């Protein structure tokens, strides 16, 4: 999934994840960080929608 995010970011797409659970949220954030490392910083406006974590 990280490779897909890196590739889509490289093409200029804004990416949105719907994330339920700590693992899904972490995966989304890690993928965005990976894209930034690979493609450089830009005004990408990626987001995580309907975020719902389980940690307390």
C-alpha distance matrix in Angstrom:
0.0 3.8 5.4 5.2 6.4 8.7 9.9 10.6 12.3 14.2 15.6 16.7 14.8 14.9 11.8 12.6 11.1 13.6 13.6 16.1 16.7 16.4 13.3 11.3 13.1 12.4 8.6 9.1 11.8 10.3 7.5 10.6 12.7 10.7 11.1 14.7 15.4 14.3 15.9 18.5 19.6 20.3 21.0 17.5 18.2 14.7 15.3 14.6 16.9 18.9 18.0 19.7 19.8 21.9 23.2 26.9
3.8 0.0 3.8 5.4 5.1 6.2 8.6 9.9 10.4 12.2 14.4 15.4 14.1 14.1 11.5 13.0 12.0 15.0 14.7 17.5 17.7 16.6 13.8 12.2 13.0 11.6 8.1 8.4 9.9 7.8 4.8 7.9 9.4 7.0 7.7 11.2 11.7 10.8 12.7 15.1 16.4 17.6 18.7 15.5 16.6 13.4 14.6 14.5 17.4 19.8 18.5 20.4 20.2 22.5 23.2 26.7
5.4 3.8 0.0 3.8 5.4 5.0 6.1 8.5 9.7 10.5 12.5 14.3 13.6 14.6 12.7 14.8 14.5 17.7 17.9 20.8 21.3 20.4 17.4 15.8 16.7 15.4 11.9 11.9 13.4 11.2 8.0 10.3 11.6 8.5 8.2 11.9 12.1 10.0 11.7 14.9 16.8 17.8 19.3 16.2 18.0 15.1 16.9 17.4 20.1 22.7 21.8 23.9 23.9 26.2 27.0 30.5
5.2 5.4 3.8 0.0 3.8 5.5 5.1 6.0 8.4 9.8 10.7 12.4 11.0 12.2 10.1 12.3 12.4 15.5 16.5 19.6 20.7 20.5 17.8 15.4 16.4 16.0 12.4 11.5 13.7 12.5 8.8 10.6 12.9 10.6 9.3 13.0 14.2 12.1 12.8 15.9 17.3 17.6 18.4 15.0 16.4 13.5 15.2 15.8 18.0 20.8 20.4 22.8 23.4 25.9 27.2 30.7
6.4 5.1 5.4 3.8 0.0 3.8 5.4 5.1 5.9 8.4 9.9 10.5 9.0 9.4 7.3 9.8 10.3 13.9 14.8 18.2 19.3 18.7 16.5 14.0 14.2 13.8 10.8 9.0 10.7 10.0 6.2 7.0 9.8 8.3 6.5 10.0 11.8 10.5 10.7 13.3 14.1 14.3 15.0 11.6 12.9 10.0 11.9 12.9 15.6 18.6 18.0 20.7 21.3 24.2 25.2 28.5
8.7 6.2 5.0 5.5 3.8 0.0 3.8 5.6 5.2 6.1 8.8 10.0 9.9 11.0 10.0 13.0 13.8 17.5 18.1 21.5 22.2 21.2 18.9 16.9 16.8 15.7 12.9 11.5 12.2 10.8 7.3 7.7 9.2 6.7 4.3 7.9 9.0 7.0 7.4 10.5 12.1 12.9 14.5 11.6 13.9 11.7 14.3 15.8 18.7 21.9 21.1 23.8 24.1 26.9 27.5 30.7
9.9 8.6 6.1 5.1 5.4 3.8 0.0 3.8 5.4 5.1 6.5 8.9 9.0 11.3 10.8 14.1 15.3 18.9 20.1 23.5 24.7 24.1 21.7 19.3 19.6 19.0 15.8 14.4 15.5 14.4 10.7 11.1 12.9 10.5 7.8 11.0 12.2 9.3 8.9 12.5 14.3 14.4 15.9 12.9 15.4 13.5 16.2 17.9 20.4 23.6 23.3 26.1 26.8 29.6 30.5 33.8
10.6 9.9 8.5 6.0 5.1 5.6 3.8 0.0 3.8 5.4 5.2 6.5 5.5 7.8 7.6 11.1 13.0 16.5 18.3 22.0 23.6 23.3 21.4 18.5 18.5 18.6 15.7 13.5 14.9 14.7 11.0 10.6 13.3 11.9 8.8 11.6 13.7 11.6 10.3 13.3 14.2 13.4 14.0 10.6 12.6 10.8 13.6 15.5 17.7 21.0 21.2 24.3 25.4 28.5 29.7 32.9
12.3 10.4 9.7 8.4 5.9 5.2 5.4 3.8 0.0 3.8 5.3 5.1 5.3 6.8 7.5 11.2 13.3 17.1 18.6 22.3 23.6 23.0 21.3 18.7 18.0 17.8 15.5 13.0 13.4 13.4 10.1 8.6 10.9 10.0 6.4 8.3 11.0 9.4 7.5 9.8 10.4 9.6 10.5 7.5 10.1 8.9 12.3 14.7 17.3 20.9 20.7 24.0 24.9 28.1 28.9 31.9
14.2 12.2 10.5 9.8 8.4 6.1 5.1 5.4 3.8 0.0 3.8 5.4 7.5 10.0 11.1 14.9 17.0 20.7 22.2 25.8 27.1 26.2 24.4 22.0 21.4 20.8 18.4 16.2 16.5 15.9 12.7 11.4 12.9 11.3 7.7 9.3 11.1 8.5 6.0 9.1 10.7 10.2 12.1 9.8 13.1 12.5 16.0 18.5 21.1 24.7 24.5 27.6 28.4 31.6 32.2 35.2
15.6 14.4 12.5 10.7 9.9 8.8 6.5 5.2 5.3 3.8 0.0 3.8 5.8 9.3 11.0 14.8 17.3 20.9 22.9 26.6 28.3 27.9 26.2 23.4 23.0 23.0 20.4 17.9 18.7 18.6 15.1 13.9 16.0 14.7 11.0 12.7 14.8 12.3 9.7 12.4 13.5 12.0 13.0 10.6 13.5 13.1 16.5 19.2 21.2 24.8 25.2 28.5 29.8 33.0 34.0 37.0
16.7 15.4 14.3 12.4 10.5 10.0 8.9 6.5 5.1 5.4 3.8 0.0 3.8 6.6 9.3 13.0 16.1 19.6 21.7 25.5 27.3 27.0 25.7 22.8 21.8 22.2 20.0 17.1 17.6 18.1 15.0 12.9 15.2 14.8 11.0 11.9 14.8 13.1 10.1 11.8 11.7 9.5 9.6 7.4 10.2 10.5 14.1 17.2 19.1 22.9 23.3 26.8 28.3 31.7 32.6 35.4
14.8 14.1 13.6 11.0 9.0 9.9 9.0 5.5 5.3 7.5 5.8 3.8 0.0 3.8 6.1 9.7 12.8 16.1 18.6 22.3 24.5 24.5 23.3 20.1 19.4 20.2 18.0 14.9 16.0 17.0 13.7 11.9 15.0 14.8 11.4 12.9 16.0 14.6 12.2 14.0 13.6 11.5 10.8 7.6 9.1 8.5 11.6 14.4 15.9 19.6 20.3 23.8 25.6 29.0 30.3 33.1
14.9 14.1 14.6 12.2 9.4 11.0 11.3 7.8 6.8 10.0 9.3 6.6 3.8 0.0 3.8 6.8 10.3 13.5 15.9 19.6 21.8 21.9 21.1 17.9 16.7 17.9 16.3 12.8 13.7 15.4 12.6 10.4 13.7 14.4 11.4 12.4 16.0 15.5 13.3 14.4 13.2 11.0 9.4 5.8 5.9 5.1 8.0 11.0 12.6 16.3 17.0 20.7 22.5 26.0 27.3 29.9
11.8 11.5 12.7 10.1 7.3 10.0 10.8 7.6 7.5 11.1 11.0 9.3 6.1 3.8 0.0 3.8 6.8 10.2 12.5 16.3 18.4 18.6 17.7 14.3 13.5 14.9 13.0 9.5 11.2 12.9 10.1 8.7 12.4 13.0 10.7 12.5 15.8 15.4 14.2 15.5 14.6 13.2 12.0 8.3 7.7 4.8 6.5 8.5 10.3 13.8 14.3 17.8 19.5 22.9 24.4 27.2
12.6 13.0 14.8 12.3 9.8 13.0 14.1 11.1 11.2 14.9 14.8 13.0 9.7 6.8 3.8 0.0 3.8 6.7 9.3 13.0 15.6 16.2 15.8 12.2 11.4 13.6 12.2 8.7 10.8 13.2 11.1 10.1 13.8 15.0 13.4 15.0 18.2 18.3 17.5 18.5 17.2 16.0 14.3 10.8 8.9 5.8 4.9 5.6 6.6 10.1 10.9 14.4 16.5 20.0 21.7 24.5
11.1 12.0 14.5 12.4 10.3 13.8 15.3 13.0 13.3 17.0 17.3 16.1 12.8 10.3 6.8 3.8 0.0 3.8 5.8 9.6 12.0 13.0 12.4 8.7 8.4 11.0 9.5 6.6 9.5 11.9 10.3 10.3 13.8 14.9 14.2 16.2 18.9 19.2 19.1 20.3 19.2 18.6 17.2 13.8 12.0 8.5 6.5 4.8 5.9 8.4 8.7 11.6 13.5 16.8 18.7 21.8
13.6 15.0 17.7 15.5 13.9 17.5 18.9 16.5 17.1 20.7 20.9 19.6 16.1 13.5 10.2 6.7 3.8 0.0 3.8 6.9 10.1 12.0 12.0 8.4 8.5 11.9 11.1 8.9 11.8 14.4 13.4 13.7 16.9 18.2 17.8 19.7 22.4 22.9 22.8 23.9 22.7 22.0 20.3 17.1 14.7 11.6 8.8 5.9 4.8 5.6 6.6 9.0 11.5 14.7 17.2 20.1
13.6 14.7 17.9 16.5 14.8 18.1 20.1 18.3 18.6 22.2 22.9 21.7 18.6 15.9 12.5 9.3 5.8 3.8 0.0 3.8 6.4 8.2 8.5 5.2 5.4 9.0 8.9 7.7 10.3 12.8 12.7 13.5 16.1 17.6 18.0 19.7 22.0 22.9 23.4 24.3 23.1 23.0 21.6 18.6 16.4 13.1 10.1 6.5 6.6 6.3 5.1 6.5 8.2 11.2 13.6 16.7
16.1 17.5 20.8 19.6 18.2 21.5 23.5 22.0 22.3 25.8 26.6 25.5 22.3 19.6 16.3 13.0 9.6 6.9 3.8 0.0 3.8 7.0 8.1 6.0 6.9 10.3 10.9 10.7 12.9 15.1 15.7 16.7 19.0 20.5 21.3 23.0 25.0 26.1 26.8 27.6 26.5 26.5 25.2 22.2 19.9 16.7 13.6 9.8 9.3 7.4 5.9 4.7 6.1 8.3 11.4 14.4
16.7 17.7 21.3 20.7 19.3 22.2 24.7 23.6 23.6 27.1 28.3 27.3 24.5 21.8 18.4 15.6 12.0 10.1 6.4 3.8 0.0 3.8 5.5 5.5 6.4 8.7 10.1 11.0 12.7 14.4 15.7 17.1 18.7 20.2 21.6 23.2 24.7 26.1 27.3 28.0 26.9 27.5 26.5 23.8 21.7 18.4 15.5 11.8 12.2 10.5 7.9 5.8 4.5 5.6 8.4 11.8
16.4 16.6 20.4 20.5 18.7 21.2 24.1 23.3 23.0 26.2 27.9 27.0 24.5 21.9 18.6 16.2 13.0 12.0 8.2 7.0 3.8 0.0 3.8 5.5 5.2 6.1 8.6 10.0 10.7 12.0 14.1 15.5 16.5 18.1 20.0 21.2 22.4 24.2 25.7 26.1 25.1 26.1 25.4 22.9 21.1 18.0 15.4 12.1 13.5 12.5 9.2 7.7 5.0 6.0 6.9 10.6
13.3 13.8 17.4 17.8 16.5 18.9 21.7 21.4 21.3 24.4 26.2 25.7 23.3 21.1 17.7 15.8 12.4 12.0 8.5 8.1 5.5 3.8 0.0 3.8 5.5 5.1 6.1 8.7 10.0 10.3 12.1 14.3 15.2 16.1 18.2 19.9 20.8 22.2 24.0 24.8 24.4 25.5 25.3 22.5 21.3 17.8 15.8 12.8 14.5 14.2 11.3 10.5 8.5 9.4 10.3 14.0
11.3 12.2 15.8 15.4 14.0 16.9 19.3 18.5 18.7 22.0 23.4 22.8 20.1 17.9 14.3 12.2 8.7 8.4 5.2 6.0 5.5 5.5 3.8 0.0 3.8 5.4 5.0 6.3 8.7 9.8 10.5 12.5 14.3 15.2 16.6 18.6 20.0 21.0 22.3 23.4 22.8 23.5 23.0 19.9 18.5 14.9 12.8 9.7 11.3 11.3 9.0 9.2 8.7 10.7 12.3 16.0
13.1 13.0 16.7 16.4 14.2 16.8 19.6 18.5 18.0 21.4 23.0 21.8 19.4 16.7 13.5 11.4 8.4 8.5 5.4 6.9 6.4 5.2 5.5 3.8 0.0 3.8 5.4 5.2 6.3 8.6 10.0 10.9 12.5 14.3 15.6 16.9 18.6 20.1 21.2 21.7 20.6 21.3 20.6 17.9 16.2 12.9 10.5 7.5 9.8 10.2 7.1 8.1 7.4 10.2 11.2 14.5
12.4 11.6 15.4 16.0 13.8 15.7 19.0 18.6 17.8 20.8 23.0 22.2 20.2 17.9 14.9 13.6 11.0 11.9 9.0 10.3 8.7 6.1 5.1 5.4 3.8 0.0 3.8 5.5 5.2 6.0 8.5 9.9 10.5 12.0 14.2 15.3 16.4 18.2 19.8 20.2 19.5 20.9 20.8 18.3 17.3 14.1 12.5 10.3 13.2 13.9 10.8 11.5 9.8 11.9 11.9 15.2
8.6 8.1 11.9 12.4 10.8 12.9 15.8 15.7 15.5 18.4 20.4 20.0 18.0 16.3 13.0 12.2 9.5 11.1 8.9 10.9 10.1 8.6 6.1 5.0 5.4 3.8 0.0 3.8 5.5 5.1 6.0 8.6 9.8 10.3 12.2 14.2 15.2 16.3 17.9 19.0 18.9 20.1 20.3 17.4 16.8 13.3 12.3 10.5 13.3 14.6 12.2 13.3 12.4 14.5 15.1 18.6
9.1 8.4 11.9 11.5 9.0 11.5 14.4 13.5 13.0 16.2 17.9 17.1 14.9 12.8 9.5 8.7 6.6 8.9 7.7 10.7 11.0 10.0 8.7 6.3 5.2 5.5 3.8 0.0 3.8 5.5 5.2 6.3 8.7 9.9 10.7 12.5 14.4 15.4 16.3 17.2 16.6 17.3 17.0 14.0 13.1 9.5 8.6 7.2 10.4 12.4 10.4 12.5 12.5 15.4 16.2 19.5
11.8 9.9 13.4 13.7 10.7 12.2 15.5 14.9 13.4 16.5 18.7 17.6 16.0 13.7 11.2 10.8 9.5 11.8 10.3 12.9 12.7 10.7 10.0 8.7 6.3 5.2 5.5 3.8 0.0 3.8 5.4 5.2 6.2 8.6 9.9 10.7 12.4 14.3 15.3 15.4 14.5 15.7 15.6 13.3 12.6 9.6 9.0 8.3 12.0 14.1 11.6 13.7 13.1 16.0 15.9 18.8
10.3 7.8 11.2 12.5 10.0 10.8 14.4 14.7 13.4 15.9 18.6 18.1 17.0 15.4 12.9 13.2 11.9 14.4 12.8 15.1 14.4 12.0 10.3 9.8 8.6 6.0 5.1 5.5 3.8 0.0 3.8 5.5 5.1 6.1 8.6 9.8 10.5 12.2 14.1 14.6 14.6 16.4 17.2 14.8 15.0 12.1 12.2 11.8 15.3 17.4 14.9 16.5 15.5 17.8 17.6 20.7
7.5 4.8 8.0 8.8 6.2 7.3 10.7 11.0 10.1 12.7 15.1 15.0 13.7 12.6 10.1 11.1 10.3 13.4 12.7 15.7 15.7 14.1 12.1 10.5 10.0 8.5 6.0 5.2 5.4 3.8 0.0 3.8 5.4 5.0 6.2 8.7 9.9 10.5 12.0 13.3 13.6 15.0 15.8 12.9 13.5 10.3 11.2 11.3 14.7 17.2 15.5 17.6 17.3 19.9 20.3 23.5
10.6 7.9 10.3 10.6 7.0 7.7 11.1 10.6 8.6 11.4 13.9 12.9 11.9 10.4 8.7 10.1 10.3 13.7 13.5 16.7 17.1 15.5 14.3 12.5 10.9 9.9 8.6 6.3 5.2 5.5 3.8 0.0 3.8 5.4 5.1 6.3 8.7 9.9 10.4 11.0 10.5 11.6 12.2 9.5 10.1 7.4 9.0 10.1 13.8 16.8 15.2 17.9 17.9 20.9 21.1 24.0
12.7 9.4 11.6 12.9 9.8 9.2 12.9 13.3 10.9 12.9 16.0 15.2 15.0 13.7 12.4 13.8 13.8 16.9 16.1 19.0 18.7 16.5 15.2 14.3 12.5 10.5 9.8 8.7 6.2 5.1 5.4 3.8 0.0 3.8 5.4 5.1 6.2 8.6 9.9 9.8 9.6 11.9 13.3 11.5 12.6 10.6 12.1 13.1 16.9 19.6 17.5 19.8 19.2 21.9 21.4 24.1
10.7 7.0 8.5 10.6 8.3 6.7 10.5 11.9 10.0 11.3 14.7 14.8 14.8 14.4 13.0 15.0 14.9 18.2 17.6 20.5 20.2 18.1 16.1 15.2 14.3 12.0 10.3 9.9 8.6 6.1 5.0 5.4 3.8 0.0 3.8 5.4 5.1 6.2 8.5 9.6 10.8 13.2 15.1 13.0 14.7 12.5 14.4 15.3 19.0 21.7 19.8 22.0 21.4 23.9 23.6 26.6
11.1 7.7 8.2 9.3 6.5 4.3 7.8 8.8 6.4 7.7 11.0 11.0 11.4 11.4 10.7 13.4 14.2 17.8 18.0 21.3 21.6 20.0 18.2 16.6 15.6 14.2 12.2 10.7 9.9 8.6 6.2 5.1 5.4 3.8 0.0 3.8 5.4 5.1 5.7 7.5 8.7 10.3 12.3 10.0 12.3 10.4 13.1 14.8 18.3 21.4 20.1 22.8 22.8 25.7 25.7 28.7
14.7 11.2 11.9 13.0 10.0 7.9 11.0 11.6 8.3 9.3 12.7 11.9 12.9 12.4 12.5 15.0 16.2 19.7 19.7 23.0 23.2 21.2 19.9 18.6 16.9 15.3 14.2 12.5 10.7 9.8 8.7 6.3 5.1 5.4 3.8 0.0 3.8 5.5 5.3 4.9 5.4 7.9 10.4 9.2 11.7 10.8 13.6 15.7 19.3 22.5 21.0 23.8 23.7 26.6 26.2 28.9
15.4 11.7 12.1 14.2 11.8 9.0 12.2 13.7 11.0 11.1 14.8 14.8 16.0 16.0 15.8 18.2 18.9 22.4 22.0 25.0 24.7 22.4 20.8 20.0 18.6 16.4 15.2 14.4 12.4 10.5 9.9 8.7 6.2 5.1 5.4 3.8 0.0 3.8 5.8 5.6 7.7 10.9 13.8 12.9 15.5 14.4 17.0 18.7 22.4 25.4 23.6 26.0 25.4 28.0 27.4 30.0
14.3 10.8 10.0 12.1 10.5 7.0 9.3 11.6 9.4 8.5 12.3 13.1 14.6 15.5 15.4 18.3 19.2 22.9 22.9 26.1 26.1 24.2 22.2 21.0 20.1 18.2 16.3 15.4 14.3 12.2 10.5 9.9 8.6 6.2 5.1 5.5 3.8 0.0 3.8 6.0 9.1 11.6 14.6 13.3 16.3 15.1 18.0 19.9 23.4 26.5 25.1 27.6 27.3 29.9 29.7 32.6
15.9 12.7 11.7 12.8 10.7 7.4 8.9 10.3 7.5 6.0 9.7 10.1 12.2 13.3 14.2 17.5 19.1 22.8 23.4 26.8 27.3 25.7 24.0 22.3 21.2 19.8 17.9 16.3 15.3 14.1 12.0 10.4 9.9 8.5 5.7 5.3 5.8 3.8 0.0 3.8 6.9 8.5 11.7 10.6 14.1 13.7 17.1 19.5 22.8 26.2 25.2 28.1 28.2 31.2 31.1 33.9
18.5 15.1 14.9 15.9 13.3 10.5 12.5 13.3 9.8 9.1 12.4 11.8 14.0 14.4 15.5 18.5 20.3 23.9 24.3 27.6 28.0 26.1 24.8 23.4 21.7 20.2 19.0 17.2 15.4 14.6 13.3 11.0 9.8 9.6 7.5 4.9 5.6 6.0 3.8 0.0 3.8 6.5 10.1 10.2 13.6 13.9 17.1 19.8 23.2 26.6 25.4 28.3 28.3 31.3 30.9 33.4
19.6 16.4 16.8 17.3 14.1 12.1 14.3 14.2 10.4 10.7 13.5 11.7 13.6 13.2 14.6 17.2 19.2 22.7 23.1 26.5 26.9 25.1 24.4 22.8 20.6 19.5 18.9 16.6 14.5 14.6 13.6 10.5 9.6 10.8 8.7 5.4 7.7 9.1 6.9 3.8 0.0 3.8 7.1 8.0 10.9 11.9 15.0 18.0 21.3 24.7 23.5 26.6 26.8 29.9 29.4 31.7
20.3 17.6 17.8 17.6 14.3 12.9 14.4 13.4 9.6 10.2 12.0 9.5 11.5 11.0 13.2 16.0 18.6 22.0 23.0 26.5 27.5 26.1 25.5 23.5 21.3 20.9 20.1 17.3 15.7 16.4 15.0 11.6 11.9 13.2 10.3 7.9 10.9 11.6 8.5 6.5 3.8 0.0 3.8 5.5 8.7 10.5 13.9 17.3 20.2 23.8 23.1 26.6 27.2 30.6 30.5 32.7
21.0 18.7 19.3 18.4 15.0 14.5 15.9 14.0 10.5 12.1 13.0 9.6 10.8 9.4 12.0 14.3 17.2 20.3 21.6 25.2 26.5 25.4 25.3 23.0 20.6 20.8 20.3 17.0 15.6 17.2 15.8 12.2 13.3 15.1 12.3 10.4 13.8 14.6 11.7 10.1 7.1 3.8 0.0 3.8 5.8 8.8 11.9 15.5 17.9 21.5 21.2 24.8 25.9 29.5 29.6 31.6
17.5 15.5 16.2 15.0 11.6 11.6 12.9 10.6 7.5 9.8 10.6 7.4 7.6 5.8 8.3 10.8 13.8 17.1 18.6 22.2 23.8 22.9 22.5 19.9 17.9 18.3 17.4 14.0 13.3 14.8 12.9 9.5 11.5 13.0 10.0 9.2 12.9 13.3 10.6 10.2 8.0 5.5 3.8 0.0 3.8 5.6 9.2 12.8 15.3 19.0 18.8 22.4 23.7 27.2 27.7 30.0
18.2 16.6 18.0 16.4 12.9 13.9 15.4 12.6 10.1 13.1 13.5 10.2 9.1 5.9 7.7 8.9 12.0 14.7 16.4 19.9 21.7 21.1 21.3 18.5 16.2 17.3 16.8 13.1 12.6 15.0 13.5 10.1 12.6 14.7 12.3 11.7 15.5 16.3 14.1 13.6 10.9 8.7 5.8 3.8 0.0 3.8 6.4 10.1 12.2 15.8 15.9 19.6 21.2 24.9 25.5 27.6
14.7 13.4 15.1 13.5 10.0 11.7 13.5 10.8 8.9 12.5 13.1 10.5 8.5 5.1 4.8 5.8 8.5 11.6 13.1 16.7 18.4 18.0 17.8 14.9 12.9 14.1 13.3 9.5 9.6 12.1 10.3 7.4 10.6 12.5 10.4 10.8 14.4 15.1 13.7 13.9 11.9 10.5 8.8 5.6 3.8 0.0 3.8 7.2 9.8 13.5 13.4 17.0 18.4 22.1 22.9 25.4
15.3 14.6 16.9 15.2 11.9 14.3 16.2 13.6 12.3 16.0 16.5 14.1 11.6 8.0 6.5 4.9 6.5 8.8 10.1 13.6 15.5 15.4 15.8 12.8 10.5 12.5 12.3 8.6 9.0 12.2 11.2 9.0 12.1 14.4 13.1 13.6 17.0 18.0 17.1 17.1 15.0 13.9 11.9 9.2 6.4 3.8 0.0 3.8 6.3 9.9 9.7 13.4 15.2 18.9 19.9 22.3
14.6 14.5 17.4 15.8 12.9 15.8 17.9 15.5 14.7 18.5 19.2 17.2 14.4 11.0 8.5 5.6 4.8 5.9 6.5 9.8 11.8 12.1 12.8 9.7 7.5 10.3 10.5 7.2 8.3 11.8 11.3 10.1 13.1 15.3 14.8 15.7 18.7 19.9 19.5 19.8 18.0 17.3 15.5 12.8 10.1 7.2 3.8 0.0 3.8 6.8 6.2 9.8 11.6 15.3 16.7 19.3
16.9 17.4 20.1 18.0 15.6 18.7 20.4 17.7 17.3 21.1 21.2 19.1 15.9 12.6 10.3 6.6 5.9 4.8 6.6 9.3 12.2 13.5 14.5 11.3 9.8 13.2 13.3 10.4 12.0 15.3 14.7 13.8 16.9 19.0 18.3 19.3 22.4 23.4 22.8 23.2 21.3 20.2 17.9 15.3 12.2 9.8 6.3 3.8 0.0 3.8 5.3 8.9 11.8 15.4 17.4 19.7
18.9 19.8 22.7 20.8 18.6 21.9 23.6 21.0 20.9 24.7 24.8 22.9 19.6 16.3 13.8 10.1 8.4 5.6 6.3 7.4 10.5 12.5 14.2 11.3 10.2 13.9 14.6 12.4 14.1 17.4 17.2 16.8 19.6 21.7 21.4 22.5 25.4 26.5 26.2 26.6 24.7 23.8 21.5 19.0 15.8 13.5 9.9 6.8 3.8 0.0 3.8 6.3 9.8 13.1 15.6 17.6
18.0 18.5 21.8 20.4 18.0 21.1 23.3 21.2 20.7 24.5 25.2 23.3 20.3 17.0 14.3 10.9 8.7 6.6 5.1 5.9 7.9 9.2 11.3 9.0 7.1 10.8 12.2 10.4 11.6 14.9 15.5 15.2 17.5 19.8 20.1 21.0 23.6 25.1 25.2 25.4 23.5 23.1 21.2 18.8 15.9 13.4 9.7 6.2 5.3 3.8 0.0 3.8 6.6 10.2 12.2 14.5
19.7 20.4 23.9 22.8 20.7 23.8 26.1 24.3 24.0 27.6 28.5 26.8 23.8 20.7 17.8 14.4 11.6 9.0 6.5 4.7 5.8 7.7 10.5 9.2 8.1 11.5 13.3 12.5 13.7 16.5 17.6 17.9 19.8 22.0 22.8 23.8 26.0 27.6 28.1 28.3 26.6 26.6 24.8 22.4 19.6 17.0 13.4 9.8 8.9 6.3 3.8 0.0 3.8 6.8 9.5 11.7
19.8 20.2 23.9 23.4 21.3 24.1 26.8 25.4 24.9 28.4 29.8 28.3 25.6 22.5 19.5 16.5 13.5 11.5 8.2 6.1 4.5 5.0 8.5 8.7 7.4 9.8 12.4 12.5 13.1 15.5 17.3 17.9 19.2 21.4 22.8 23.7 25.4 27.3 28.2 28.3 26.8 27.2 25.9 23.7 21.2 18.4 15.2 11.6 11.8 9.8 6.6 3.8 0.0 3.8 5.9 8.6
21.9 22.5 26.2 25.9 24.2 26.9 29.6 28.5 28.1 31.6 33.0 31.7 29.0 26.0 22.9 20.0 16.8 14.7 11.2 8.3 5.6 6.0 9.4 10.7 10.2 11.9 14.5 15.4 16.0 17.8 19.9 20.9 21.9 23.9 25.7 26.6 28.0 29.9 31.2 31.3 29.9 30.6 29.5 27.2 24.9 22.1 18.9 15.3 15.4 13.1 10.2 6.8 3.8 0.0 3.8 6.5
23.2 23.2 27.0 27.2 25.2 27.5 30.5 29.7 28.9 32.2 34.0 32.6 30.3 27.3 24.4 21.7 18.7 17.2 13.6 11.4 8.4 6.9 10.3 12.3 11.2 11.9 15.1 16.2 15.9 17.6 20.3 21.1 21.4 23.6 25.7 26.2 27.4 29.7 31.1 30.9 29.4 30.5 29.6 27.7 25.5 22.9 19.9 16.7 17.4 15.6 12.2 9.5 5.9 3.8 0.0 3.8
26.9 26.7 30.5 30.7 28.5 30.7 33.8 32.9 31.9 35.2 37.0 35.4 33.1 29.9 27.2 24.5 21.8 20.1 16.7 14.4 11.8 10.6 14.0 16.0 14.5 15.2 18.6 19.5 18.8 20.7 23.5 24.0 24.1 26.6 28.7 28.9 30.0 32.6 33.9 33.4 31.7 32.7 31.6 30.0 27.6 25.4 22.3 19.3 19.7 17.6 14.5 11.7 8.6 6.5 3.8 0.0
